[in-house]
Amino acid sequence: MKLAILAMEGCMHSAISGVADILSLANHVMQQSGAKPGFAWHTLSLDGNAVRAGGGQMVAVDGAIGKRGRFDAILVPGNLVYHVTAERLQPQYARAGAWLRQQHANGRLIGAFCSGVFLLAGAGLLDNRRATITWWLQSELRQRHPAIDLAADAVITTADRIVCAAGPMSWVDLLLRLIEMVDGKEIAKLCADYVVIDTAQRTQSIFMPVGYLLSQDPLLTQADLLVRRTGKRPMTVKRLADALGLSERTLNRKFQELTREPPQAFIMRRRVEHARTLLETTMQPVKTIARAAGYEDESSFRKAFRKLTLMSPQAYRARRMERAA
């Protein structure tokens, strides 16, 4: 794979240096095994000059966009700039967006992570396509680019040769997906194994604090209190609507506007969030936690938990314990 990394003012330096480290190691492993090194990369800027990263470091580049050889994919890092700085950089973003549109039209793979997704969105590359971004930027992305099909829980999405990854460190997931798309799953798995990267499927719901979501609107805060105080009777959409003084139809409409999901999904997410906290902070049996989270049937709880986290309650507890250790 030949990769181009687009470096712009304020970019996250960790991705640029990290990509070089991983691909260098992969080439070394291939060479040691008798295979021909398969990865090449260039860091490009708009004008070929070094750029200042978000942390203040100067990033050396190999050339300007449009003046290097052919490549298979382009990686767009996230950035660490404030809105005032972003406004000043709009002409640069517009130029970069036009270049990315042309490269995509020419068959290149385009990938971005974290706030770098905004550059693809501003270029119109994500309209009517599935995409993701880190949970704390989702509201802004929805507001600025409503035509995007936002996958709120996804860590990574792929649509029409465009790959989006969520958080500031998800450039690792992004790089592995680009390698997989160019060189195949076996090569991507080999790279992941040698740098000890966990490629297990996961979702942002593992990291997304419900408190952040609730702060967006008082109705959600009130609904959350009602769900948590449900007592022995499981909360239903009808009970929640009655408690809020709304019809079920109005409740559904308001939740679709605020959360892009029906109230039943909110209830399930809040229950699972409570269960996650109990799994992390107690050693209670799963059956006890299921009841505490509002599930009378343990199998229904396990099904809901796996739907949101893509793992069983036991696996979730084990992983959190490993991280804590």
Contacts in CASP RR format, 6 or more apart in sequence:
PFRMAT RR
TARGET T0000
AUTHOR 0000-0000-0000
METHOD contacts of the structure
MODEL  1
MKLAILAMEGCMHSAISGVADILSLANHVMQQSGAKPGFAWHTLSLDGNA
VRAGGGQMVAVDGAIGKRGRFDAILVPGNLVYHVTAERLQPQYARAGAWL
RQQHANGRLIGAFCSGVFLLAGAGLLDNRRATITWWLQSELRQRHPAIDL
AADAVITTADRIVCAAGPMSWVDLLLRLIEMVDGKEIAKLCADYVVIDTA
QRTQSIFMPVGYLLSQDPLLTQADLLVRRTGKRPMTVKRLADALGLSERT
LNRKFQELTREPPQAFIMRRRVEHARTLLETTMQPVKTIARAAGYEDESS
FRKAFRKLTLMSPQAYRARRMERAA
1 38 0 8 1.000
1 39 0 8 1.000
1 40 0 8 1.000
1 72 0 8 1.000
1 73 0 8 1.000
1 178 0 8 1.000
1 179 0 8 1.000
1 182 0 8 1.000
1 183 0 8 1.000
2 39 0 8 1.000
2 40 0 8 1.000
2 41 0 8 1.000
2 70 0 8 1.000
2 71 0 8 1.000
2 72 0 8 1.000
2 73 0 8 1.000
3 19 0 8 1.000
3 23 0 8 1.000
3 39 0 8 1.000
3 40 0 8 1.000
3 41 0 8 1.000
3 42 0 8 1.000
3 71 0 8 1.000
3 72 0 8 1.000
3 73 0 8 1.000
3 74 0 8 1.000
3 75 0 8 1.000
3 178 0 8 1.000
4 41 0 8 1.000
4 42 0 8 1.000
4 43 0 8 1.000
4 44 0 8 1.000
4 65 0 8 1.000
4 68 0 8 1.000
4 71 0 8 1.000
4 73 0 8 1.000
4 74 0 8 1.000
4 75 0 8 1.000
5 15 0 8 1.000
5 16 0 8 1.000
5 19 0 8 1.000
5 41 0 8 1.000
5 42 0 8 1.000
5 43 0 8 1.000
5 44 0 8 1.000
5 74 0 8 1.000
5 75 0 8 1.000
5 77 0 8 1.000
6 44 0 8 1.000
6 45 0 8 1.000
6 65 0 8 1.000
6 74 0 8 1.000
6 75 0 8 1.000
6 76 0 8 1.000
6 77 0 8 1.000
6 96 0 8 1.000
6 100 0 8 1.000
7 16 0 8 1.000
7 43 0 8 1.000
7 44 0 8 1.000
7 45 0 8 1.000
7 51 0 8 1.000
7 53 0 8 1.000
7 59 0 8 1.000
7 61 0 8 1.000
7 77 0 8 1.000
8 45 0 8 1.000
8 46 0 8 1.000
8 51 0 8 1.000
8 77 0 8 1.000
8 79 0 8 1.000
8 89 0 8 1.000
8 92 0 8 1.000
8 93 0 8 1.000
8 96 0 8 1.000
9 51 0 8 1.000
9 52 0 8 1.000
9 54 0 8 1.000
9 79 0 8 1.000
9 81 0 8 1.000
9 85 0 8 1.000
9 89 0 8 1.000
9 92 0 8 1.000
10 51 0 8 1.000
10 52 0 8 1.000
10 53 0 8 1.000
10 54 0 8 1.000
10 55 0 8 1.000
10 79 0 8 1.000
10 80 0 8 1.000
10 81 0 8 1.000
10 85 0 8 1.000
11 51 0 8 1.000
11 53 0 8 1.000
11 54 0 8 1.000
11 59 0 8 1.000
11 77 0 8 1.000
11 78 0 8 1.000
11 79 0 8 1.000
11 80 0 8 1.000
12 53 0 8 1.000
12 54 0 8 1.000
12 77 0 8 1.000
12 78 0 8 1.000
12 79 0 8 1.000
12 80 0 8 1.000
12 114 0 8 1.000
12 168 0 8 1.000
12 171 0 8 1.000
13 53 0 8 1.000
13 54 0 8 1.000
13 55 0 8 1.000
13 56 0 8 1.000
13 57 0 8 1.000
13 59 0 8 1.000
14 168 0 8 1.000
14 169 0 8 1.000
14 171 0 8 1.000
15 75 0 8 1.000
15 77 0 8 1.000
15 78 0 8 1.000
15 113 0 8 1.000
15 171 0 8 1.000
16 43 0 8 1.000
16 53 0 8 1.000
16 59 0 8 1.000
16 77 0 8 1.000
18 171 0 8 1.000
19 41 0 8 1.000
19 75 0 8 1.000
19 171 0 8 1.000
19 175 0 8 1.000
20 41 0 8 1.000
22 172 0 8 1.000
22 175 0 8 1.000
22 191 0 8 1.000
22 195 0 8 1.000
23 39 0 8 1.000
23 41 0 8 1.000
23 175 0 8 1.000
25 191 0 8 1.000
25 194 0 8 1.000
25 195 0 8 1.000
26 37 0 8 1.000
26 38 0 8 1.000
26 39 0 8 1.000
26 190 0 8 1.000
26 191 0 8 1.000
26 194 0 8 1.000
26 195 0 8 1.000
27 37 0 8 1.000
27 38 0 8 1.000
27 39 0 8 1.000
28 37 0 8 1.000
29 190 0 8 1.000
29 194 0 8 1.000
30 36 0 8 1.000
30 37 0 8 1.000
30 38 0 8 1.000
31 37 0 8 1.000
38 183 0 8 1.000
39 179 0 8 1.000
42 62 0 8 1.000
42 63 0 8 1.000
42 68 0 8 1.000
42 71 0 8 1.000
43 59 0 8 1.000
43 60 0 8 1.000
43 61 0 8 1.000
43 62 0 8 1.000
43 63 0 8 1.000
44 61 0 8 1.000
44 62 0 8 1.000
44 63 0 8 1.000
44 64 0 8 1.000
44 65 0 8 1.000
44 66 0 8 1.000
44 68 0 8 1.000
45 51 0 8 1.000
45 61 0 8 1.000
45 63 0 8 1.000
45 64 0 8 1.000
45 65 0 8 1.000
46 64 0 8 1.000
46 65 0 8 1.000
46 92 0 8 1.000
46 95 0 8 1.000
46 96 0 8 1.000
47 64 0 8 1.000
48 61 0 8 1.000
48 63 0 8 1.000
48 64 0 8 1.000
48 67 0 8 1.000
49 61 0 8 1.000
50 58 0 8 1.000
50 59 0 8 1.000
50 60 0 8 1.000
50 61 0 8 1.000
51 58 0 8 1.000
51 59 0 8 1.000
51 61 0 8 1.000
52 58 0 8 1.000
52 59 0 8 1.000
53 59 0 8 1.000
53 80 0 8 1.000
54 79 0 8 1.000
54 80 0 8 1.000
54 81 0 8 1.000
55 80 0 8 1.000
62 68 0 8 1.000
65 96 0 8 1.000
65 99 0 8 1.000
66 99 0 8 1.000
71 108 0 8 1.000
72 108 0 8 1.000
72 109 0 8 1.000
72 178 0 8 1.000
72 182 0 8 1.000
73 108 0 8 1.000
73 109 0 8 1.000
73 110 0 8 1.000
73 111 0 8 1.000
73 178 0 8 1.000
73 181 0 8 1.000
73 182 0 8 1.000
74 100 0 8 1.000
74 103 0 8 1.000
74 108 0 8 1.000
74 109 0 8 1.000
74 110 0 8 1.000
74 111 0 8 1.000
75 111 0 8 1.000
75 112 0 8 1.000
75 171 0 8 1.000
75 174 0 8 1.000
75 175 0 8 1.000
75 178 0 8 1.000
76 100 0 8 1.000
76 110 0 8 1.000
76 111 0 8 1.000
76 112 0 8 1.000
76 113 0 8 1.000
76 116 0 8 1.000
76 119 0 8 1.000
76 120 0 8 1.000
77 112 0 8 1.000
77 113 0 8 1.000
77 114 0 8 1.000
77 116 0 8 1.000
77 171 0 8 1.000
78 112 0 8 1.000
78 113 0 8 1.000
78 114 0 8 1.000
78 115 0 8 1.000
78 116 0 8 1.000
78 117 0 8 1.000
78 168 0 8 1.000
79 86 0 8 1.000
79 115 0 8 1.000
79 116 0 8 1.000
80 115 0 8 1.000
81 89 0 8 1.000
86 93 0 8 1.000
93 119 0 8 1.000
93 122 0 8 1.000
96 119 0 8 1.000
96 123 0 8 1.000
97 119 0 8 1.000
97 120 0 8 1.000
97 122 0 8 1.000
97 123 0 8 1.000
97 125 0 8 1.000
98 123 0 8 1.000
100 110 0 8 1.000
100 119 0 8 1.000
100 120 0 8 1.000
100 123 0 8 1.000
100 125 0 8 1.000
101 123 0 8 1.000
101 124 0 8 1.000
101 125 0 8 1.000
103 110 0 8 1.000
104 110 0 8 1.000
104 125 0 8 1.000
104 161 0 8 1.000
104 162 0 8 1.000
107 161 0 8 1.000
108 161 0 8 1.000
109 161 0 8 1.000
109 162 0 8 1.000
109 163 0 8 1.000
109 178 0 8 1.000
109 181 0 8 1.000
109 182 0 8 1.000
110 120 0 8 1.000
110 125 0 8 1.000
110 161 0 8 1.000
110 162 0 8 1.000
110 163 0 8 1.000
111 120 0 8 1.000
111 162 0 8 1.000
111 163 0 8 1.000
111 164 0 8 1.000
111 165 0 8 1.000
111 174 0 8 1.000
111 178 0 8 1.000
112 119 0 8 1.000
112 120 0 8 1.000
112 163 0 8 1.000
112 164 0 8 1.000
112 165 0 8 1.000
112 174 0 8 1.000
113 164 0 8 1.000
113 165 0 8 1.000
113 166 0 8 1.000
113 167 0 8 1.000
113 168 0 8 1.000
113 170 0 8 1.000
113 171 0 8 1.000
113 173 0 8 1.000
113 174 0 8 1.000
114 133 0 8 1.000
114 134 0 8 1.000
114 137 0 8 1.000
114 165 0 8 1.000
114 166 0 8 1.000
114 167 0 8 1.000
114 168 0 8 1.000
114 170 0 8 1.000
115 133 0 8 1.000
115 134 0 8 1.000
115 137 0 8 1.000
117 126 0 8 1.000
117 131 0 8 1.000
117 132 0 8 1.000
117 133 0 8 1.000
117 137 0 8 1.000
117 141 0 8 1.000
117 164 0 8 1.000
118 133 0 8 1.000
118 137 0 8 1.000
118 141 0 8 1.000
118 144 0 8 1.000
120 126 0 8 1.000
120 131 0 8 1.000
120 162 0 8 1.000
120 164 0 8 1.000
121 131 0 8 1.000
121 141 0 8 1.000
121 144 0 8 1.000
121 145 0 8 1.000
121 148 0 8 1.000
122 145 0 8 1.000
124 145 0 8 1.000
125 162 0 8 1.000
126 145 0 8 1.000
126 147 0 8 1.000
126 148 0 8 1.000
126 162 0 8 1.000
126 164 0 8 1.000
127 145 0 8 1.000
127 147 0 8 1.000
127 148 0 8 1.000
128 147 0 8 1.000
128 148 0 8 1.000
128 149 0 8 1.000
129 148 0 8 1.000
129 149 0 8 1.000
129 159 0 8 1.000
129 160 0 8 1.000
129 162 0 8 1.000
130 149 0 8 1.000
130 151 0 8 1.000
130 157 0 8 1.000
130 158 0 8 1.000
130 159 0 8 1.000
131 148 0 8 1.000
131 149 0 8 1.000
131 150 0 8 1.000
131 151 0 8 1.000
131 157 0 8 1.000
131 159 0 8 1.000
131 162 0 8 1.000
131 164 0 8 1.000
132 150 0 8 1.000
132 151 0 8 1.000
132 152 0 8 1.000
132 154 0 8 1.000
132 155 0 8 1.000
132 156 0 8 1.000
132 157 0 8 1.000
132 164 0 8 1.000
132 165 0 8 1.000
132 166 0 8 1.000
132 204 0 8 1.000
133 141 0 8 1.000
133 150 0 8 1.000
133 164 0 8 1.000
133 166 0 8 1.000
133 167 0 8 1.000
134 166 0 8 1.000
134 167 0 8 1.000
134 168 0 8 1.000
134 170 0 8 1.000
134 204 0 8 1.000
135 152 0 8 1.000
135 166 0 8 1.000
135 204 0 8 1.000
135 207 0 8 1.000
135 208 0 8 1.000
135 212 0 8 1.000
136 212 0 8 1.000
138 150 0 8 1.000
138 152 0 8 1.000
139 216 0 8 1.000
141 148 0 8 1.000
141 150 0 8 1.000
142 148 0 8 1.000
142 150 0 8 1.000
142 260 0 8 1.000
150 260 0 8 1.000
151 157 0 8 1.000
152 204 0 8 1.000
152 260 0 8 1.000
153 203 0 8 1.000
153 204 0 8 1.000
153 205 0 8 1.000
153 208 0 8 1.000
153 308 0 8 1.000
154 166 0 8 1.000
154 203 0 8 1.000
154 204 0 8 1.000
155 165 0 8 1.000
155 166 0 8 1.000
155 167 0 8 1.000
155 170 0 8 1.000
155 173 0 8 1.000
155 202 0 8 1.000
155 203 0 8 1.000
155 204 0 8 1.000
156 163 0 8 1.000
156 164 0 8 1.000
156 165 0 8 1.000
156 166 0 8 1.000
156 170 0 8 1.000
156 173 0 8 1.000
156 174 0 8 1.000
156 177 0 8 1.000
157 163 0 8 1.000
157 164 0 8 1.000
158 177 0 8 1.000
158 181 0 8 1.000
161 181 0 8 1.000
163 174 0 8 1.000
163 177 0 8 1.000
163 178 0 8 1.000
163 181 0 8 1.000
164 174 0 8 1.000
165 171 0 8 1.000
165 173 0 8 1.000
165 174 0 8 1.000
165 177 0 8 1.000
166 204 0 8 1.000
172 197 0 8 1.000
176 188 0 8 1.000
176 191 0 8 1.000
176 192 0 8 1.000
176 197 0 8 1.000
176 199 0 8 1.000
177 188 0 8 1.000
179 187 0 8 1.000
179 188 0 8 1.000
179 191 0 8 1.000
180 187 0 8 1.000
180 188 0 8 1.000
188 199 0 8 1.000
189 199 0 8 1.000
191 197 0 8 1.000
192 198 0 8 1.000
192 199 0 8 1.000
201 310 0 8 1.000
202 309 0 8 1.000
202 310 0 8 1.000
202 311 0 8 1.000
203 308 0 8 1.000
203 309 0 8 1.000
203 310 0 8 1.000
205 269 0 8 1.000
205 272 0 8 1.000
205 308 0 8 1.000
205 309 0 8 1.000
206 276 0 8 1.000
206 309 0 8 1.000
206 316 0 8 1.000
210 224 0 8 1.000
210 269 0 8 1.000
210 270 0 8 1.000
210 273 0 8 1.000
213 220 0 8 1.000
213 259 0 8 1.000
214 220 0 8 1.000
214 221 0 8 1.000
214 224 0 8 1.000
215 221 0 8 1.000
216 258 0 8 1.000
217 258 0 8 1.000
219 244 0 8 1.000
219 254 0 8 1.000
219 258 0 8 1.000
220 258 0 8 1.000
220 259 0 8 1.000
220 266 0 8 1.000
222 244 0 8 1.000
223 240 0 8 1.000
223 244 0 8 1.000
223 263 0 8 1.000
223 266 0 8 1.000
224 270 0 8 1.000
226 235 0 8 1.000
226 240 0 8 1.000
226 243 0 8 1.000
226 244 0 8 1.000
227 235 0 8 1.000
227 240 0 8 1.000
227 266 0 8 1.000
227 267 0 8 1.000
227 270 0 8 1.000
227 271 0 8 1.000
228 270 0 8 1.000
228 274 0 8 1.000
230 294 0 8 1.000
231 294 0 8 1.000
233 239 0 8 1.000
234 294 0 8 1.000
234 295 0 8 1.000
234 296 0 8 1.000
235 267 0 8 1.000
235 294 0 8 1.000
236 267 0 8 1.000
237 248 0 8 1.000
237 251 0 8 1.000
237 252 0 8 1.000
237 262 0 8 1.000
237 263 0 8 1.000
237 264 0 8 1.000
237 267 0 8 1.000
238 248 0 8 1.000
240 251 0 8 1.000
240 263 0 8 1.000
240 267 0 8 1.000
241 247 0 8 1.000
241 248 0 8 1.000
241 250 0 8 1.000
241 251 0 8 1.000
241 263 0 8 1.000
244 251 0 8 1.000
246 254 0 8 1.000
251 263 0 8 1.000
252 262 0 8 1.000
252 263 0 8 1.000
255 261 0 8 1.000
255 262 0 8 1.000
255 263 0 8 1.000
255 266 0 8 1.000
256 262 0 8 1.000
259 265 0 8 1.000
259 266 0 8 1.000
261 269 0 8 1.000
268 304 0 8 1.000
268 307 0 8 1.000
268 308 0 8 1.000
269 308 0 8 1.000
271 293 0 8 1.000
271 294 0 8 1.000
271 295 0 8 1.000
271 301 0 8 1.000
271 304 0 8 1.000
272 293 0 8 1.000
272 304 0 8 1.000
272 305 0 8 1.000
272 308 0 8 1.000
272 309 0 8 1.000
274 292 0 8 1.000
274 293 0 8 1.000
275 289 0 8 1.000
275 290 0 8 1.000
275 292 0 8 1.000
275 293 0 8 1.000
275 301 0 8 1.000
275 305 0 8 1.000
275 313 0 8 1.000
276 309 0 8 1.000
276 316 0 8 1.000
278 284 0 8 1.000
278 289 0 8 1.000
278 292 0 8 1.000
278 293 0 8 1.000
279 289 0 8 1.000
279 313 0 8 1.000
279 316 0 8 1.000
279 317 0 8 1.000
279 320 0 8 1.000
280 317 0 8 1.000
280 320 0 8 1.000
282 289 0 8 1.000
284 292 0 8 1.000
286 298 0 8 1.000
286 301 0 8 1.000
286 302 0 8 1.000
286 313 0 8 1.000
286 314 0 8 1.000
287 298 0 8 1.000
289 301 0 8 1.000
289 313 0 8 1.000
290 297 0 8 1.000
290 298 0 8 1.000
290 301 0 8 1.000
290 302 0 8 1.000
293 301 0 8 1.000
294 301 0 8 1.000
295 301 0 8 1.000
295 304 0 8 1.000
301 313 0 8 1.000
302 312 0 8 1.000
302 313 0 8 1.000
305 312 0 8 1.000
305 313 0 8 1.000
305 316 0 8 1.000
306 312 0 8 1.000
309 316 0 8 1.000
311 319 0 8 1.000
END
